[in-house]
Amino acid sequence: MTSRIELLDKKRKSYRKGYVIGFFVFLITWIARSALKTLDIGANSLQDSLLAVLILVALVQAYYVRKEARLKDEFRNDKMVAEALNDELVQLNELKAWRIAFFSLIGYIMLLAVLSFFVEFNDLMMLLITAILIGFGTYNAAVYFLNR
């Protein structure tokens, strides 16, 4: 039974790692594309190629989210495995990750407040989507790094 738990935990960590790597690539590409759009720099072909990268990375992230969801369904049926994989340390790390995500959003809002003195932001939807990405991404990254 222990080897099965270790195997499921290893799979869960690898799926989370794939999602986190995809998130960082997505966030960097998103910020680059948003900066080009906001500052009106670059050709449309560069923005289109960045959009293609965003779509590709979003599909990769969806793949890892789906794999992790199927894995959770697999060990949800077995009470002993579910308890072993969702112990107090994992629950504590998830609470810490929510706190980290909250403070990262506060930091993002403060950064936008300072930048708004120098740059005029016309696209509110871009700022809101970026906030959502930062919140969910830092939560998942924090869970991954805390559970290592």
LONU-177273 format. One record per residue (C-alpha): residue number from 1; residue in three letters; y, x, z. Coordinates in pm, 1 decimal, always signed. Each point is the difference from the previous one (the first is absolute). Last residue first. Example, Ala and Ser with C-alpha at 12.3 -4.5 7.8 and 13.67 -1.06 7.14 Angstrom:
BEGIN
num / residuo / c2 / c1 / c3
2 / ser / -106.0 / +1367.0 / +714.0
1 / ala / -344.0 / -137.0 / +66.0
REM end
This chain:
BEGIN
num / residuo / c2 / c1 / c3
148 / arg / +1945.6 / +833.6 / -204.5
147 / asn / +83.9 / -341.3 / +148.7
146 / leu / +367.3 / +80.4 / +61.7
145 / phe / +53.6 / +130.2 / -354.8
144 / tyr / -158.6 / -301.6 / -168.1
143 / val / +162.6 / -256.5 / +227.5
142 / ala / +336.5 / +170.8 / -51.2
141 / ala / -42.3 / +0.8 / -377.9
140 / asn / -91.5 / -368.8 / +3.2
139 / tyr / +301.1 / -94.5 / +212.1
138 / thr / +226.0 / +234.7 / -194.6
137 / gly / -103.2 / -166.8 / -323.4
136 / phe / +39.3 / -354.8 / +122.7
135 / gly / +352.1 / +53.5 / +131.8
134 / ile / +118.7 / +241.0 / -267.1
133 / leu / -124.6 / -223.4 / -279.7
132 / ile / +163.8 / -305.5 / +156.0
131 / ala / +330.2 / +186.7 / +33.9
130 / thr / -24.9 / +120.2 / -360.6
129 / ile / -58.6 / -358.0 / -111.9
128 / leu / +312.8 / -104.1 / +187.9
127 / leu / +213.2 / +277.7 / -150.0
126 / met / -120.3 / -75.3 / -354.3
125 / met / +68.0 / -370.7 / +54.4
124 / leu / +356.6 / +77.2 / +104.5
123 / asp / +79.7 / +165.0 / -333.3
122 / asn / +370.2 / +80.7 / -15.2
121 / phe / +11.4 / +287.1 / +247.6
120 / glu / +333.4 / +181.4 / -10.3
119 / val / -38.8 / +360.3 / +104.3
118 / phe / +213.9 / +203.5 / +240.8
117 / phe / +67.9 / -231.7 / +295.9
116 / ser / -324.7 / -184.4 / -69.6
115 / leu / -186.0 / +324.5 / +63.2
114 / val / +73.6 / -18.1 / +374.0
113 / ala / -117.9 / -360.9 / +33.7
112 / leu / -298.7 / +70.3 / -224.4
111 / leu / -107.3 / +285.6 / +227.4
110 / met / +36.4 / -225.7 / +304.9
109 / ile / -215.3 / -266.4 / -166.0
108 / tyr / -264.0 / +258.8 / -88.3
107 / gly / +0.9 / +135.9 / +355.8
106 / ile / -48.7 / -350.9 / +139.9
105 / leu / -285.3 / -49.9 / -246.5
104 / ser / -156.4 / +328.8 / +114.4
103 / phe / +41.6 / -118.1 / +359.1
102 / phe / -198.4 / -315.6 / -66.8
101 / ala / -270.7 / +184.9 / -192.8
100 / ile / -42.2 / +248.6 / +285.7
99 / arg / -28.4 / -285.6 / +249.5
98 / trp / -258.6 / -177.0 / -215.2
97 / ala / -192.2 / +329.8 / -26.4
96 / lys / -3.0 / +37.5 / +377.3
95 / leu / -158.5 / -344.3 / +28.6
94 / glu / -259.6 / +97.2 / -262.6
93 / asn / -70.3 / +323.1 / +188.8
92 / leu / -60.9 / -196.6 / +318.3
91 / gln / -247.0 / -228.9 / -180.5
90 / val / -184.5 / +298.3 / -146.9
89 / leu / -13.8 / +165.6 / +342.9
88 / glu / -123.5 / -318.7 / +167.4
87 / asp / -297.9 / -34.2 / -234.8
86 / asn / -8.4 / -161.9 / -342.2
85 / leu / -273.6 / +199.2 / -175.3
84 / ala / -246.4 / -17.6 / +288.7
83 / glu / +76.9 / -364.6 / +71.3
82 / ala / -46.4 / -95.9 / -365.4
81 / val / -325.7 / +196.6 / -17.9
80 / met / -135.7 / -181.5 / +305.0
79 / lys / +114.5 / -340.3 / -123.1
78 / asp / -156.0 / +28.2 / -348.3
77 / asn / +155.3 / -251.6 / -241.3
76 / arg / +343.2 / +159.3 / +21.3
75 / phe / -152.0 / +325.4 / -121.0
74 / glu / -40.5 / -109.7 / -360.0
73 / asp / +315.5 / -211.3 / -12.4
72 / lys / +198.1 / +304.3 / +114.0
71 / leu / -157.8 / +204.1 / -279.8
70 / arg / +92.2 / -264.6 / -254.8
69 / ala / +360.7 / +10.9 / +126.0
68 / glu / +0.9 / +380.1 / -21.7
67 / lys / -122.1 / -9.4 / -360.8
66 / arg / +262.7 / -260.8 / -88.9
65 / val / +279.3 / +204.6 / +155.8
64 / tyr / -126.1 / +307.6 / -184.7
63 / tyr / +1.0 / -176.9 / -337.3
62 / ala / +339.9 / -156.8 / +67.1
61 / gln / +138.6 / +348.1 / +65.6
60 / val / -138.2 / +124.7 / -331.8
59 / leu / +151.3 / -301.1 / -177.1
58 / ala / +336.5 / +69.3 / +164.5
57 / val / -28.7 / +363.4 / -113.9
56 / leu / -42.6 / -108.5 / -362.3
55 / ile / +285.6 / -250.6 / +19.2
54 / leu / +233.7 / +253.8 / +156.0
53 / val / -96.6 / +266.0 / -256.0
52 / ala / +79.4 / -245.7 / -280.5
51 / leu / +334.9 / -75.4 / +165.5
50 / leu / +75.3 / +372.2 / +13.2
49 / ser / -72.5 / +17.0 / -373.9
48 / asp / +235.9 / -292.9 / -58.4
47 / gln / +275.6 / +162.4 / +206.1
46 / leu / -37.9 / +319.8 / -200.4
45 / ser / +2.5 / -197.0 / -326.3
44 / asn / +313.3 / -185.5 / +112.7
43 / ala / +188.3 / +324.6 / -3.0
42 / gly / +131.8 / +167.5 / +305.0
41 / ile / +271.5 / -69.6 / +250.6
40 / asp / +148.9 / -341.8 / +69.4
39 / leu / +52.2 / +90.4 / +368.2
38 / thr / -185.9 / -304.9 / +128.2
37 / lys / -269.5 / +4.1 / -268.9
36 / leu / -67.5 / +371.6 / +26.3
35 / ala / -6.9 / -28.1 / +379.1
34 / ser / -238.5 / -296.1 / -20.1
33 / arg / -233.3 / +189.0 / -232.9
32 / ala / -3.6 / +305.2 / +227.8
31 / ile / -44.6 / -216.1 / +311.3
30 / trp / -289.1 / -190.5 / -158.0
29 / thr / -168.3 / +319.0 / -123.1
28 / ile / +21.7 / +155.7 / +347.0
27 / leu / -122.4 / -321.5 / +161.5
26 / phe / -289.8 / -45.8 / -243.2
25 / val / -117.5 / +359.9 / +38.9
24 / phe / +20.4 / -36.1 / +378.9
23 / phe / -181.6 / -333.0 / -10.7
22 / gly / -276.3 / +131.6 / -223.4
21 / ile / -65.7 / +280.2 / +246.4
20 / val / -4.5 / -258.0 / +281.2
19 / tyr / -238.0 / -231.4 / -189.6
18 / gly / -242.5 / +279.9 / -78.3
17 / lys / +8.3 / +112.7 / +362.9
16 / arg / -65.3 / -355.9 / +120.7
15 / tyr / -304.2 / -22.8 / -227.1
14 / ser / -123.1 / +340.1 / +120.7
13 / lys / +47.9 / -97.1 / +364.7
12 / arg / -187.4 / -328.6 / -42.9
11 / lys / -284.3 / +176.3 / -181.7
10 / lys / -31.0 / +256.1 / +280.1
9 / asp / +0.3 / -276.9 / +260.1
8 / leu / -272.4 / -185.2 / -191.7
7 / leu / -210.3 / +317.9 / -20.4
6 / glu / +53.1 / +77.8 / +368.3
5 / ile / -101.0 / -352.8 / +95.2
4 / arg / -310.5 / +22.0 / -219.9
3 / ser / -88.0 / +338.9 / +151.1
2 / thr / +35.4 / -144.6 / +347.9
1 / met / -236.1 / -286.5 / -79.3
REM end
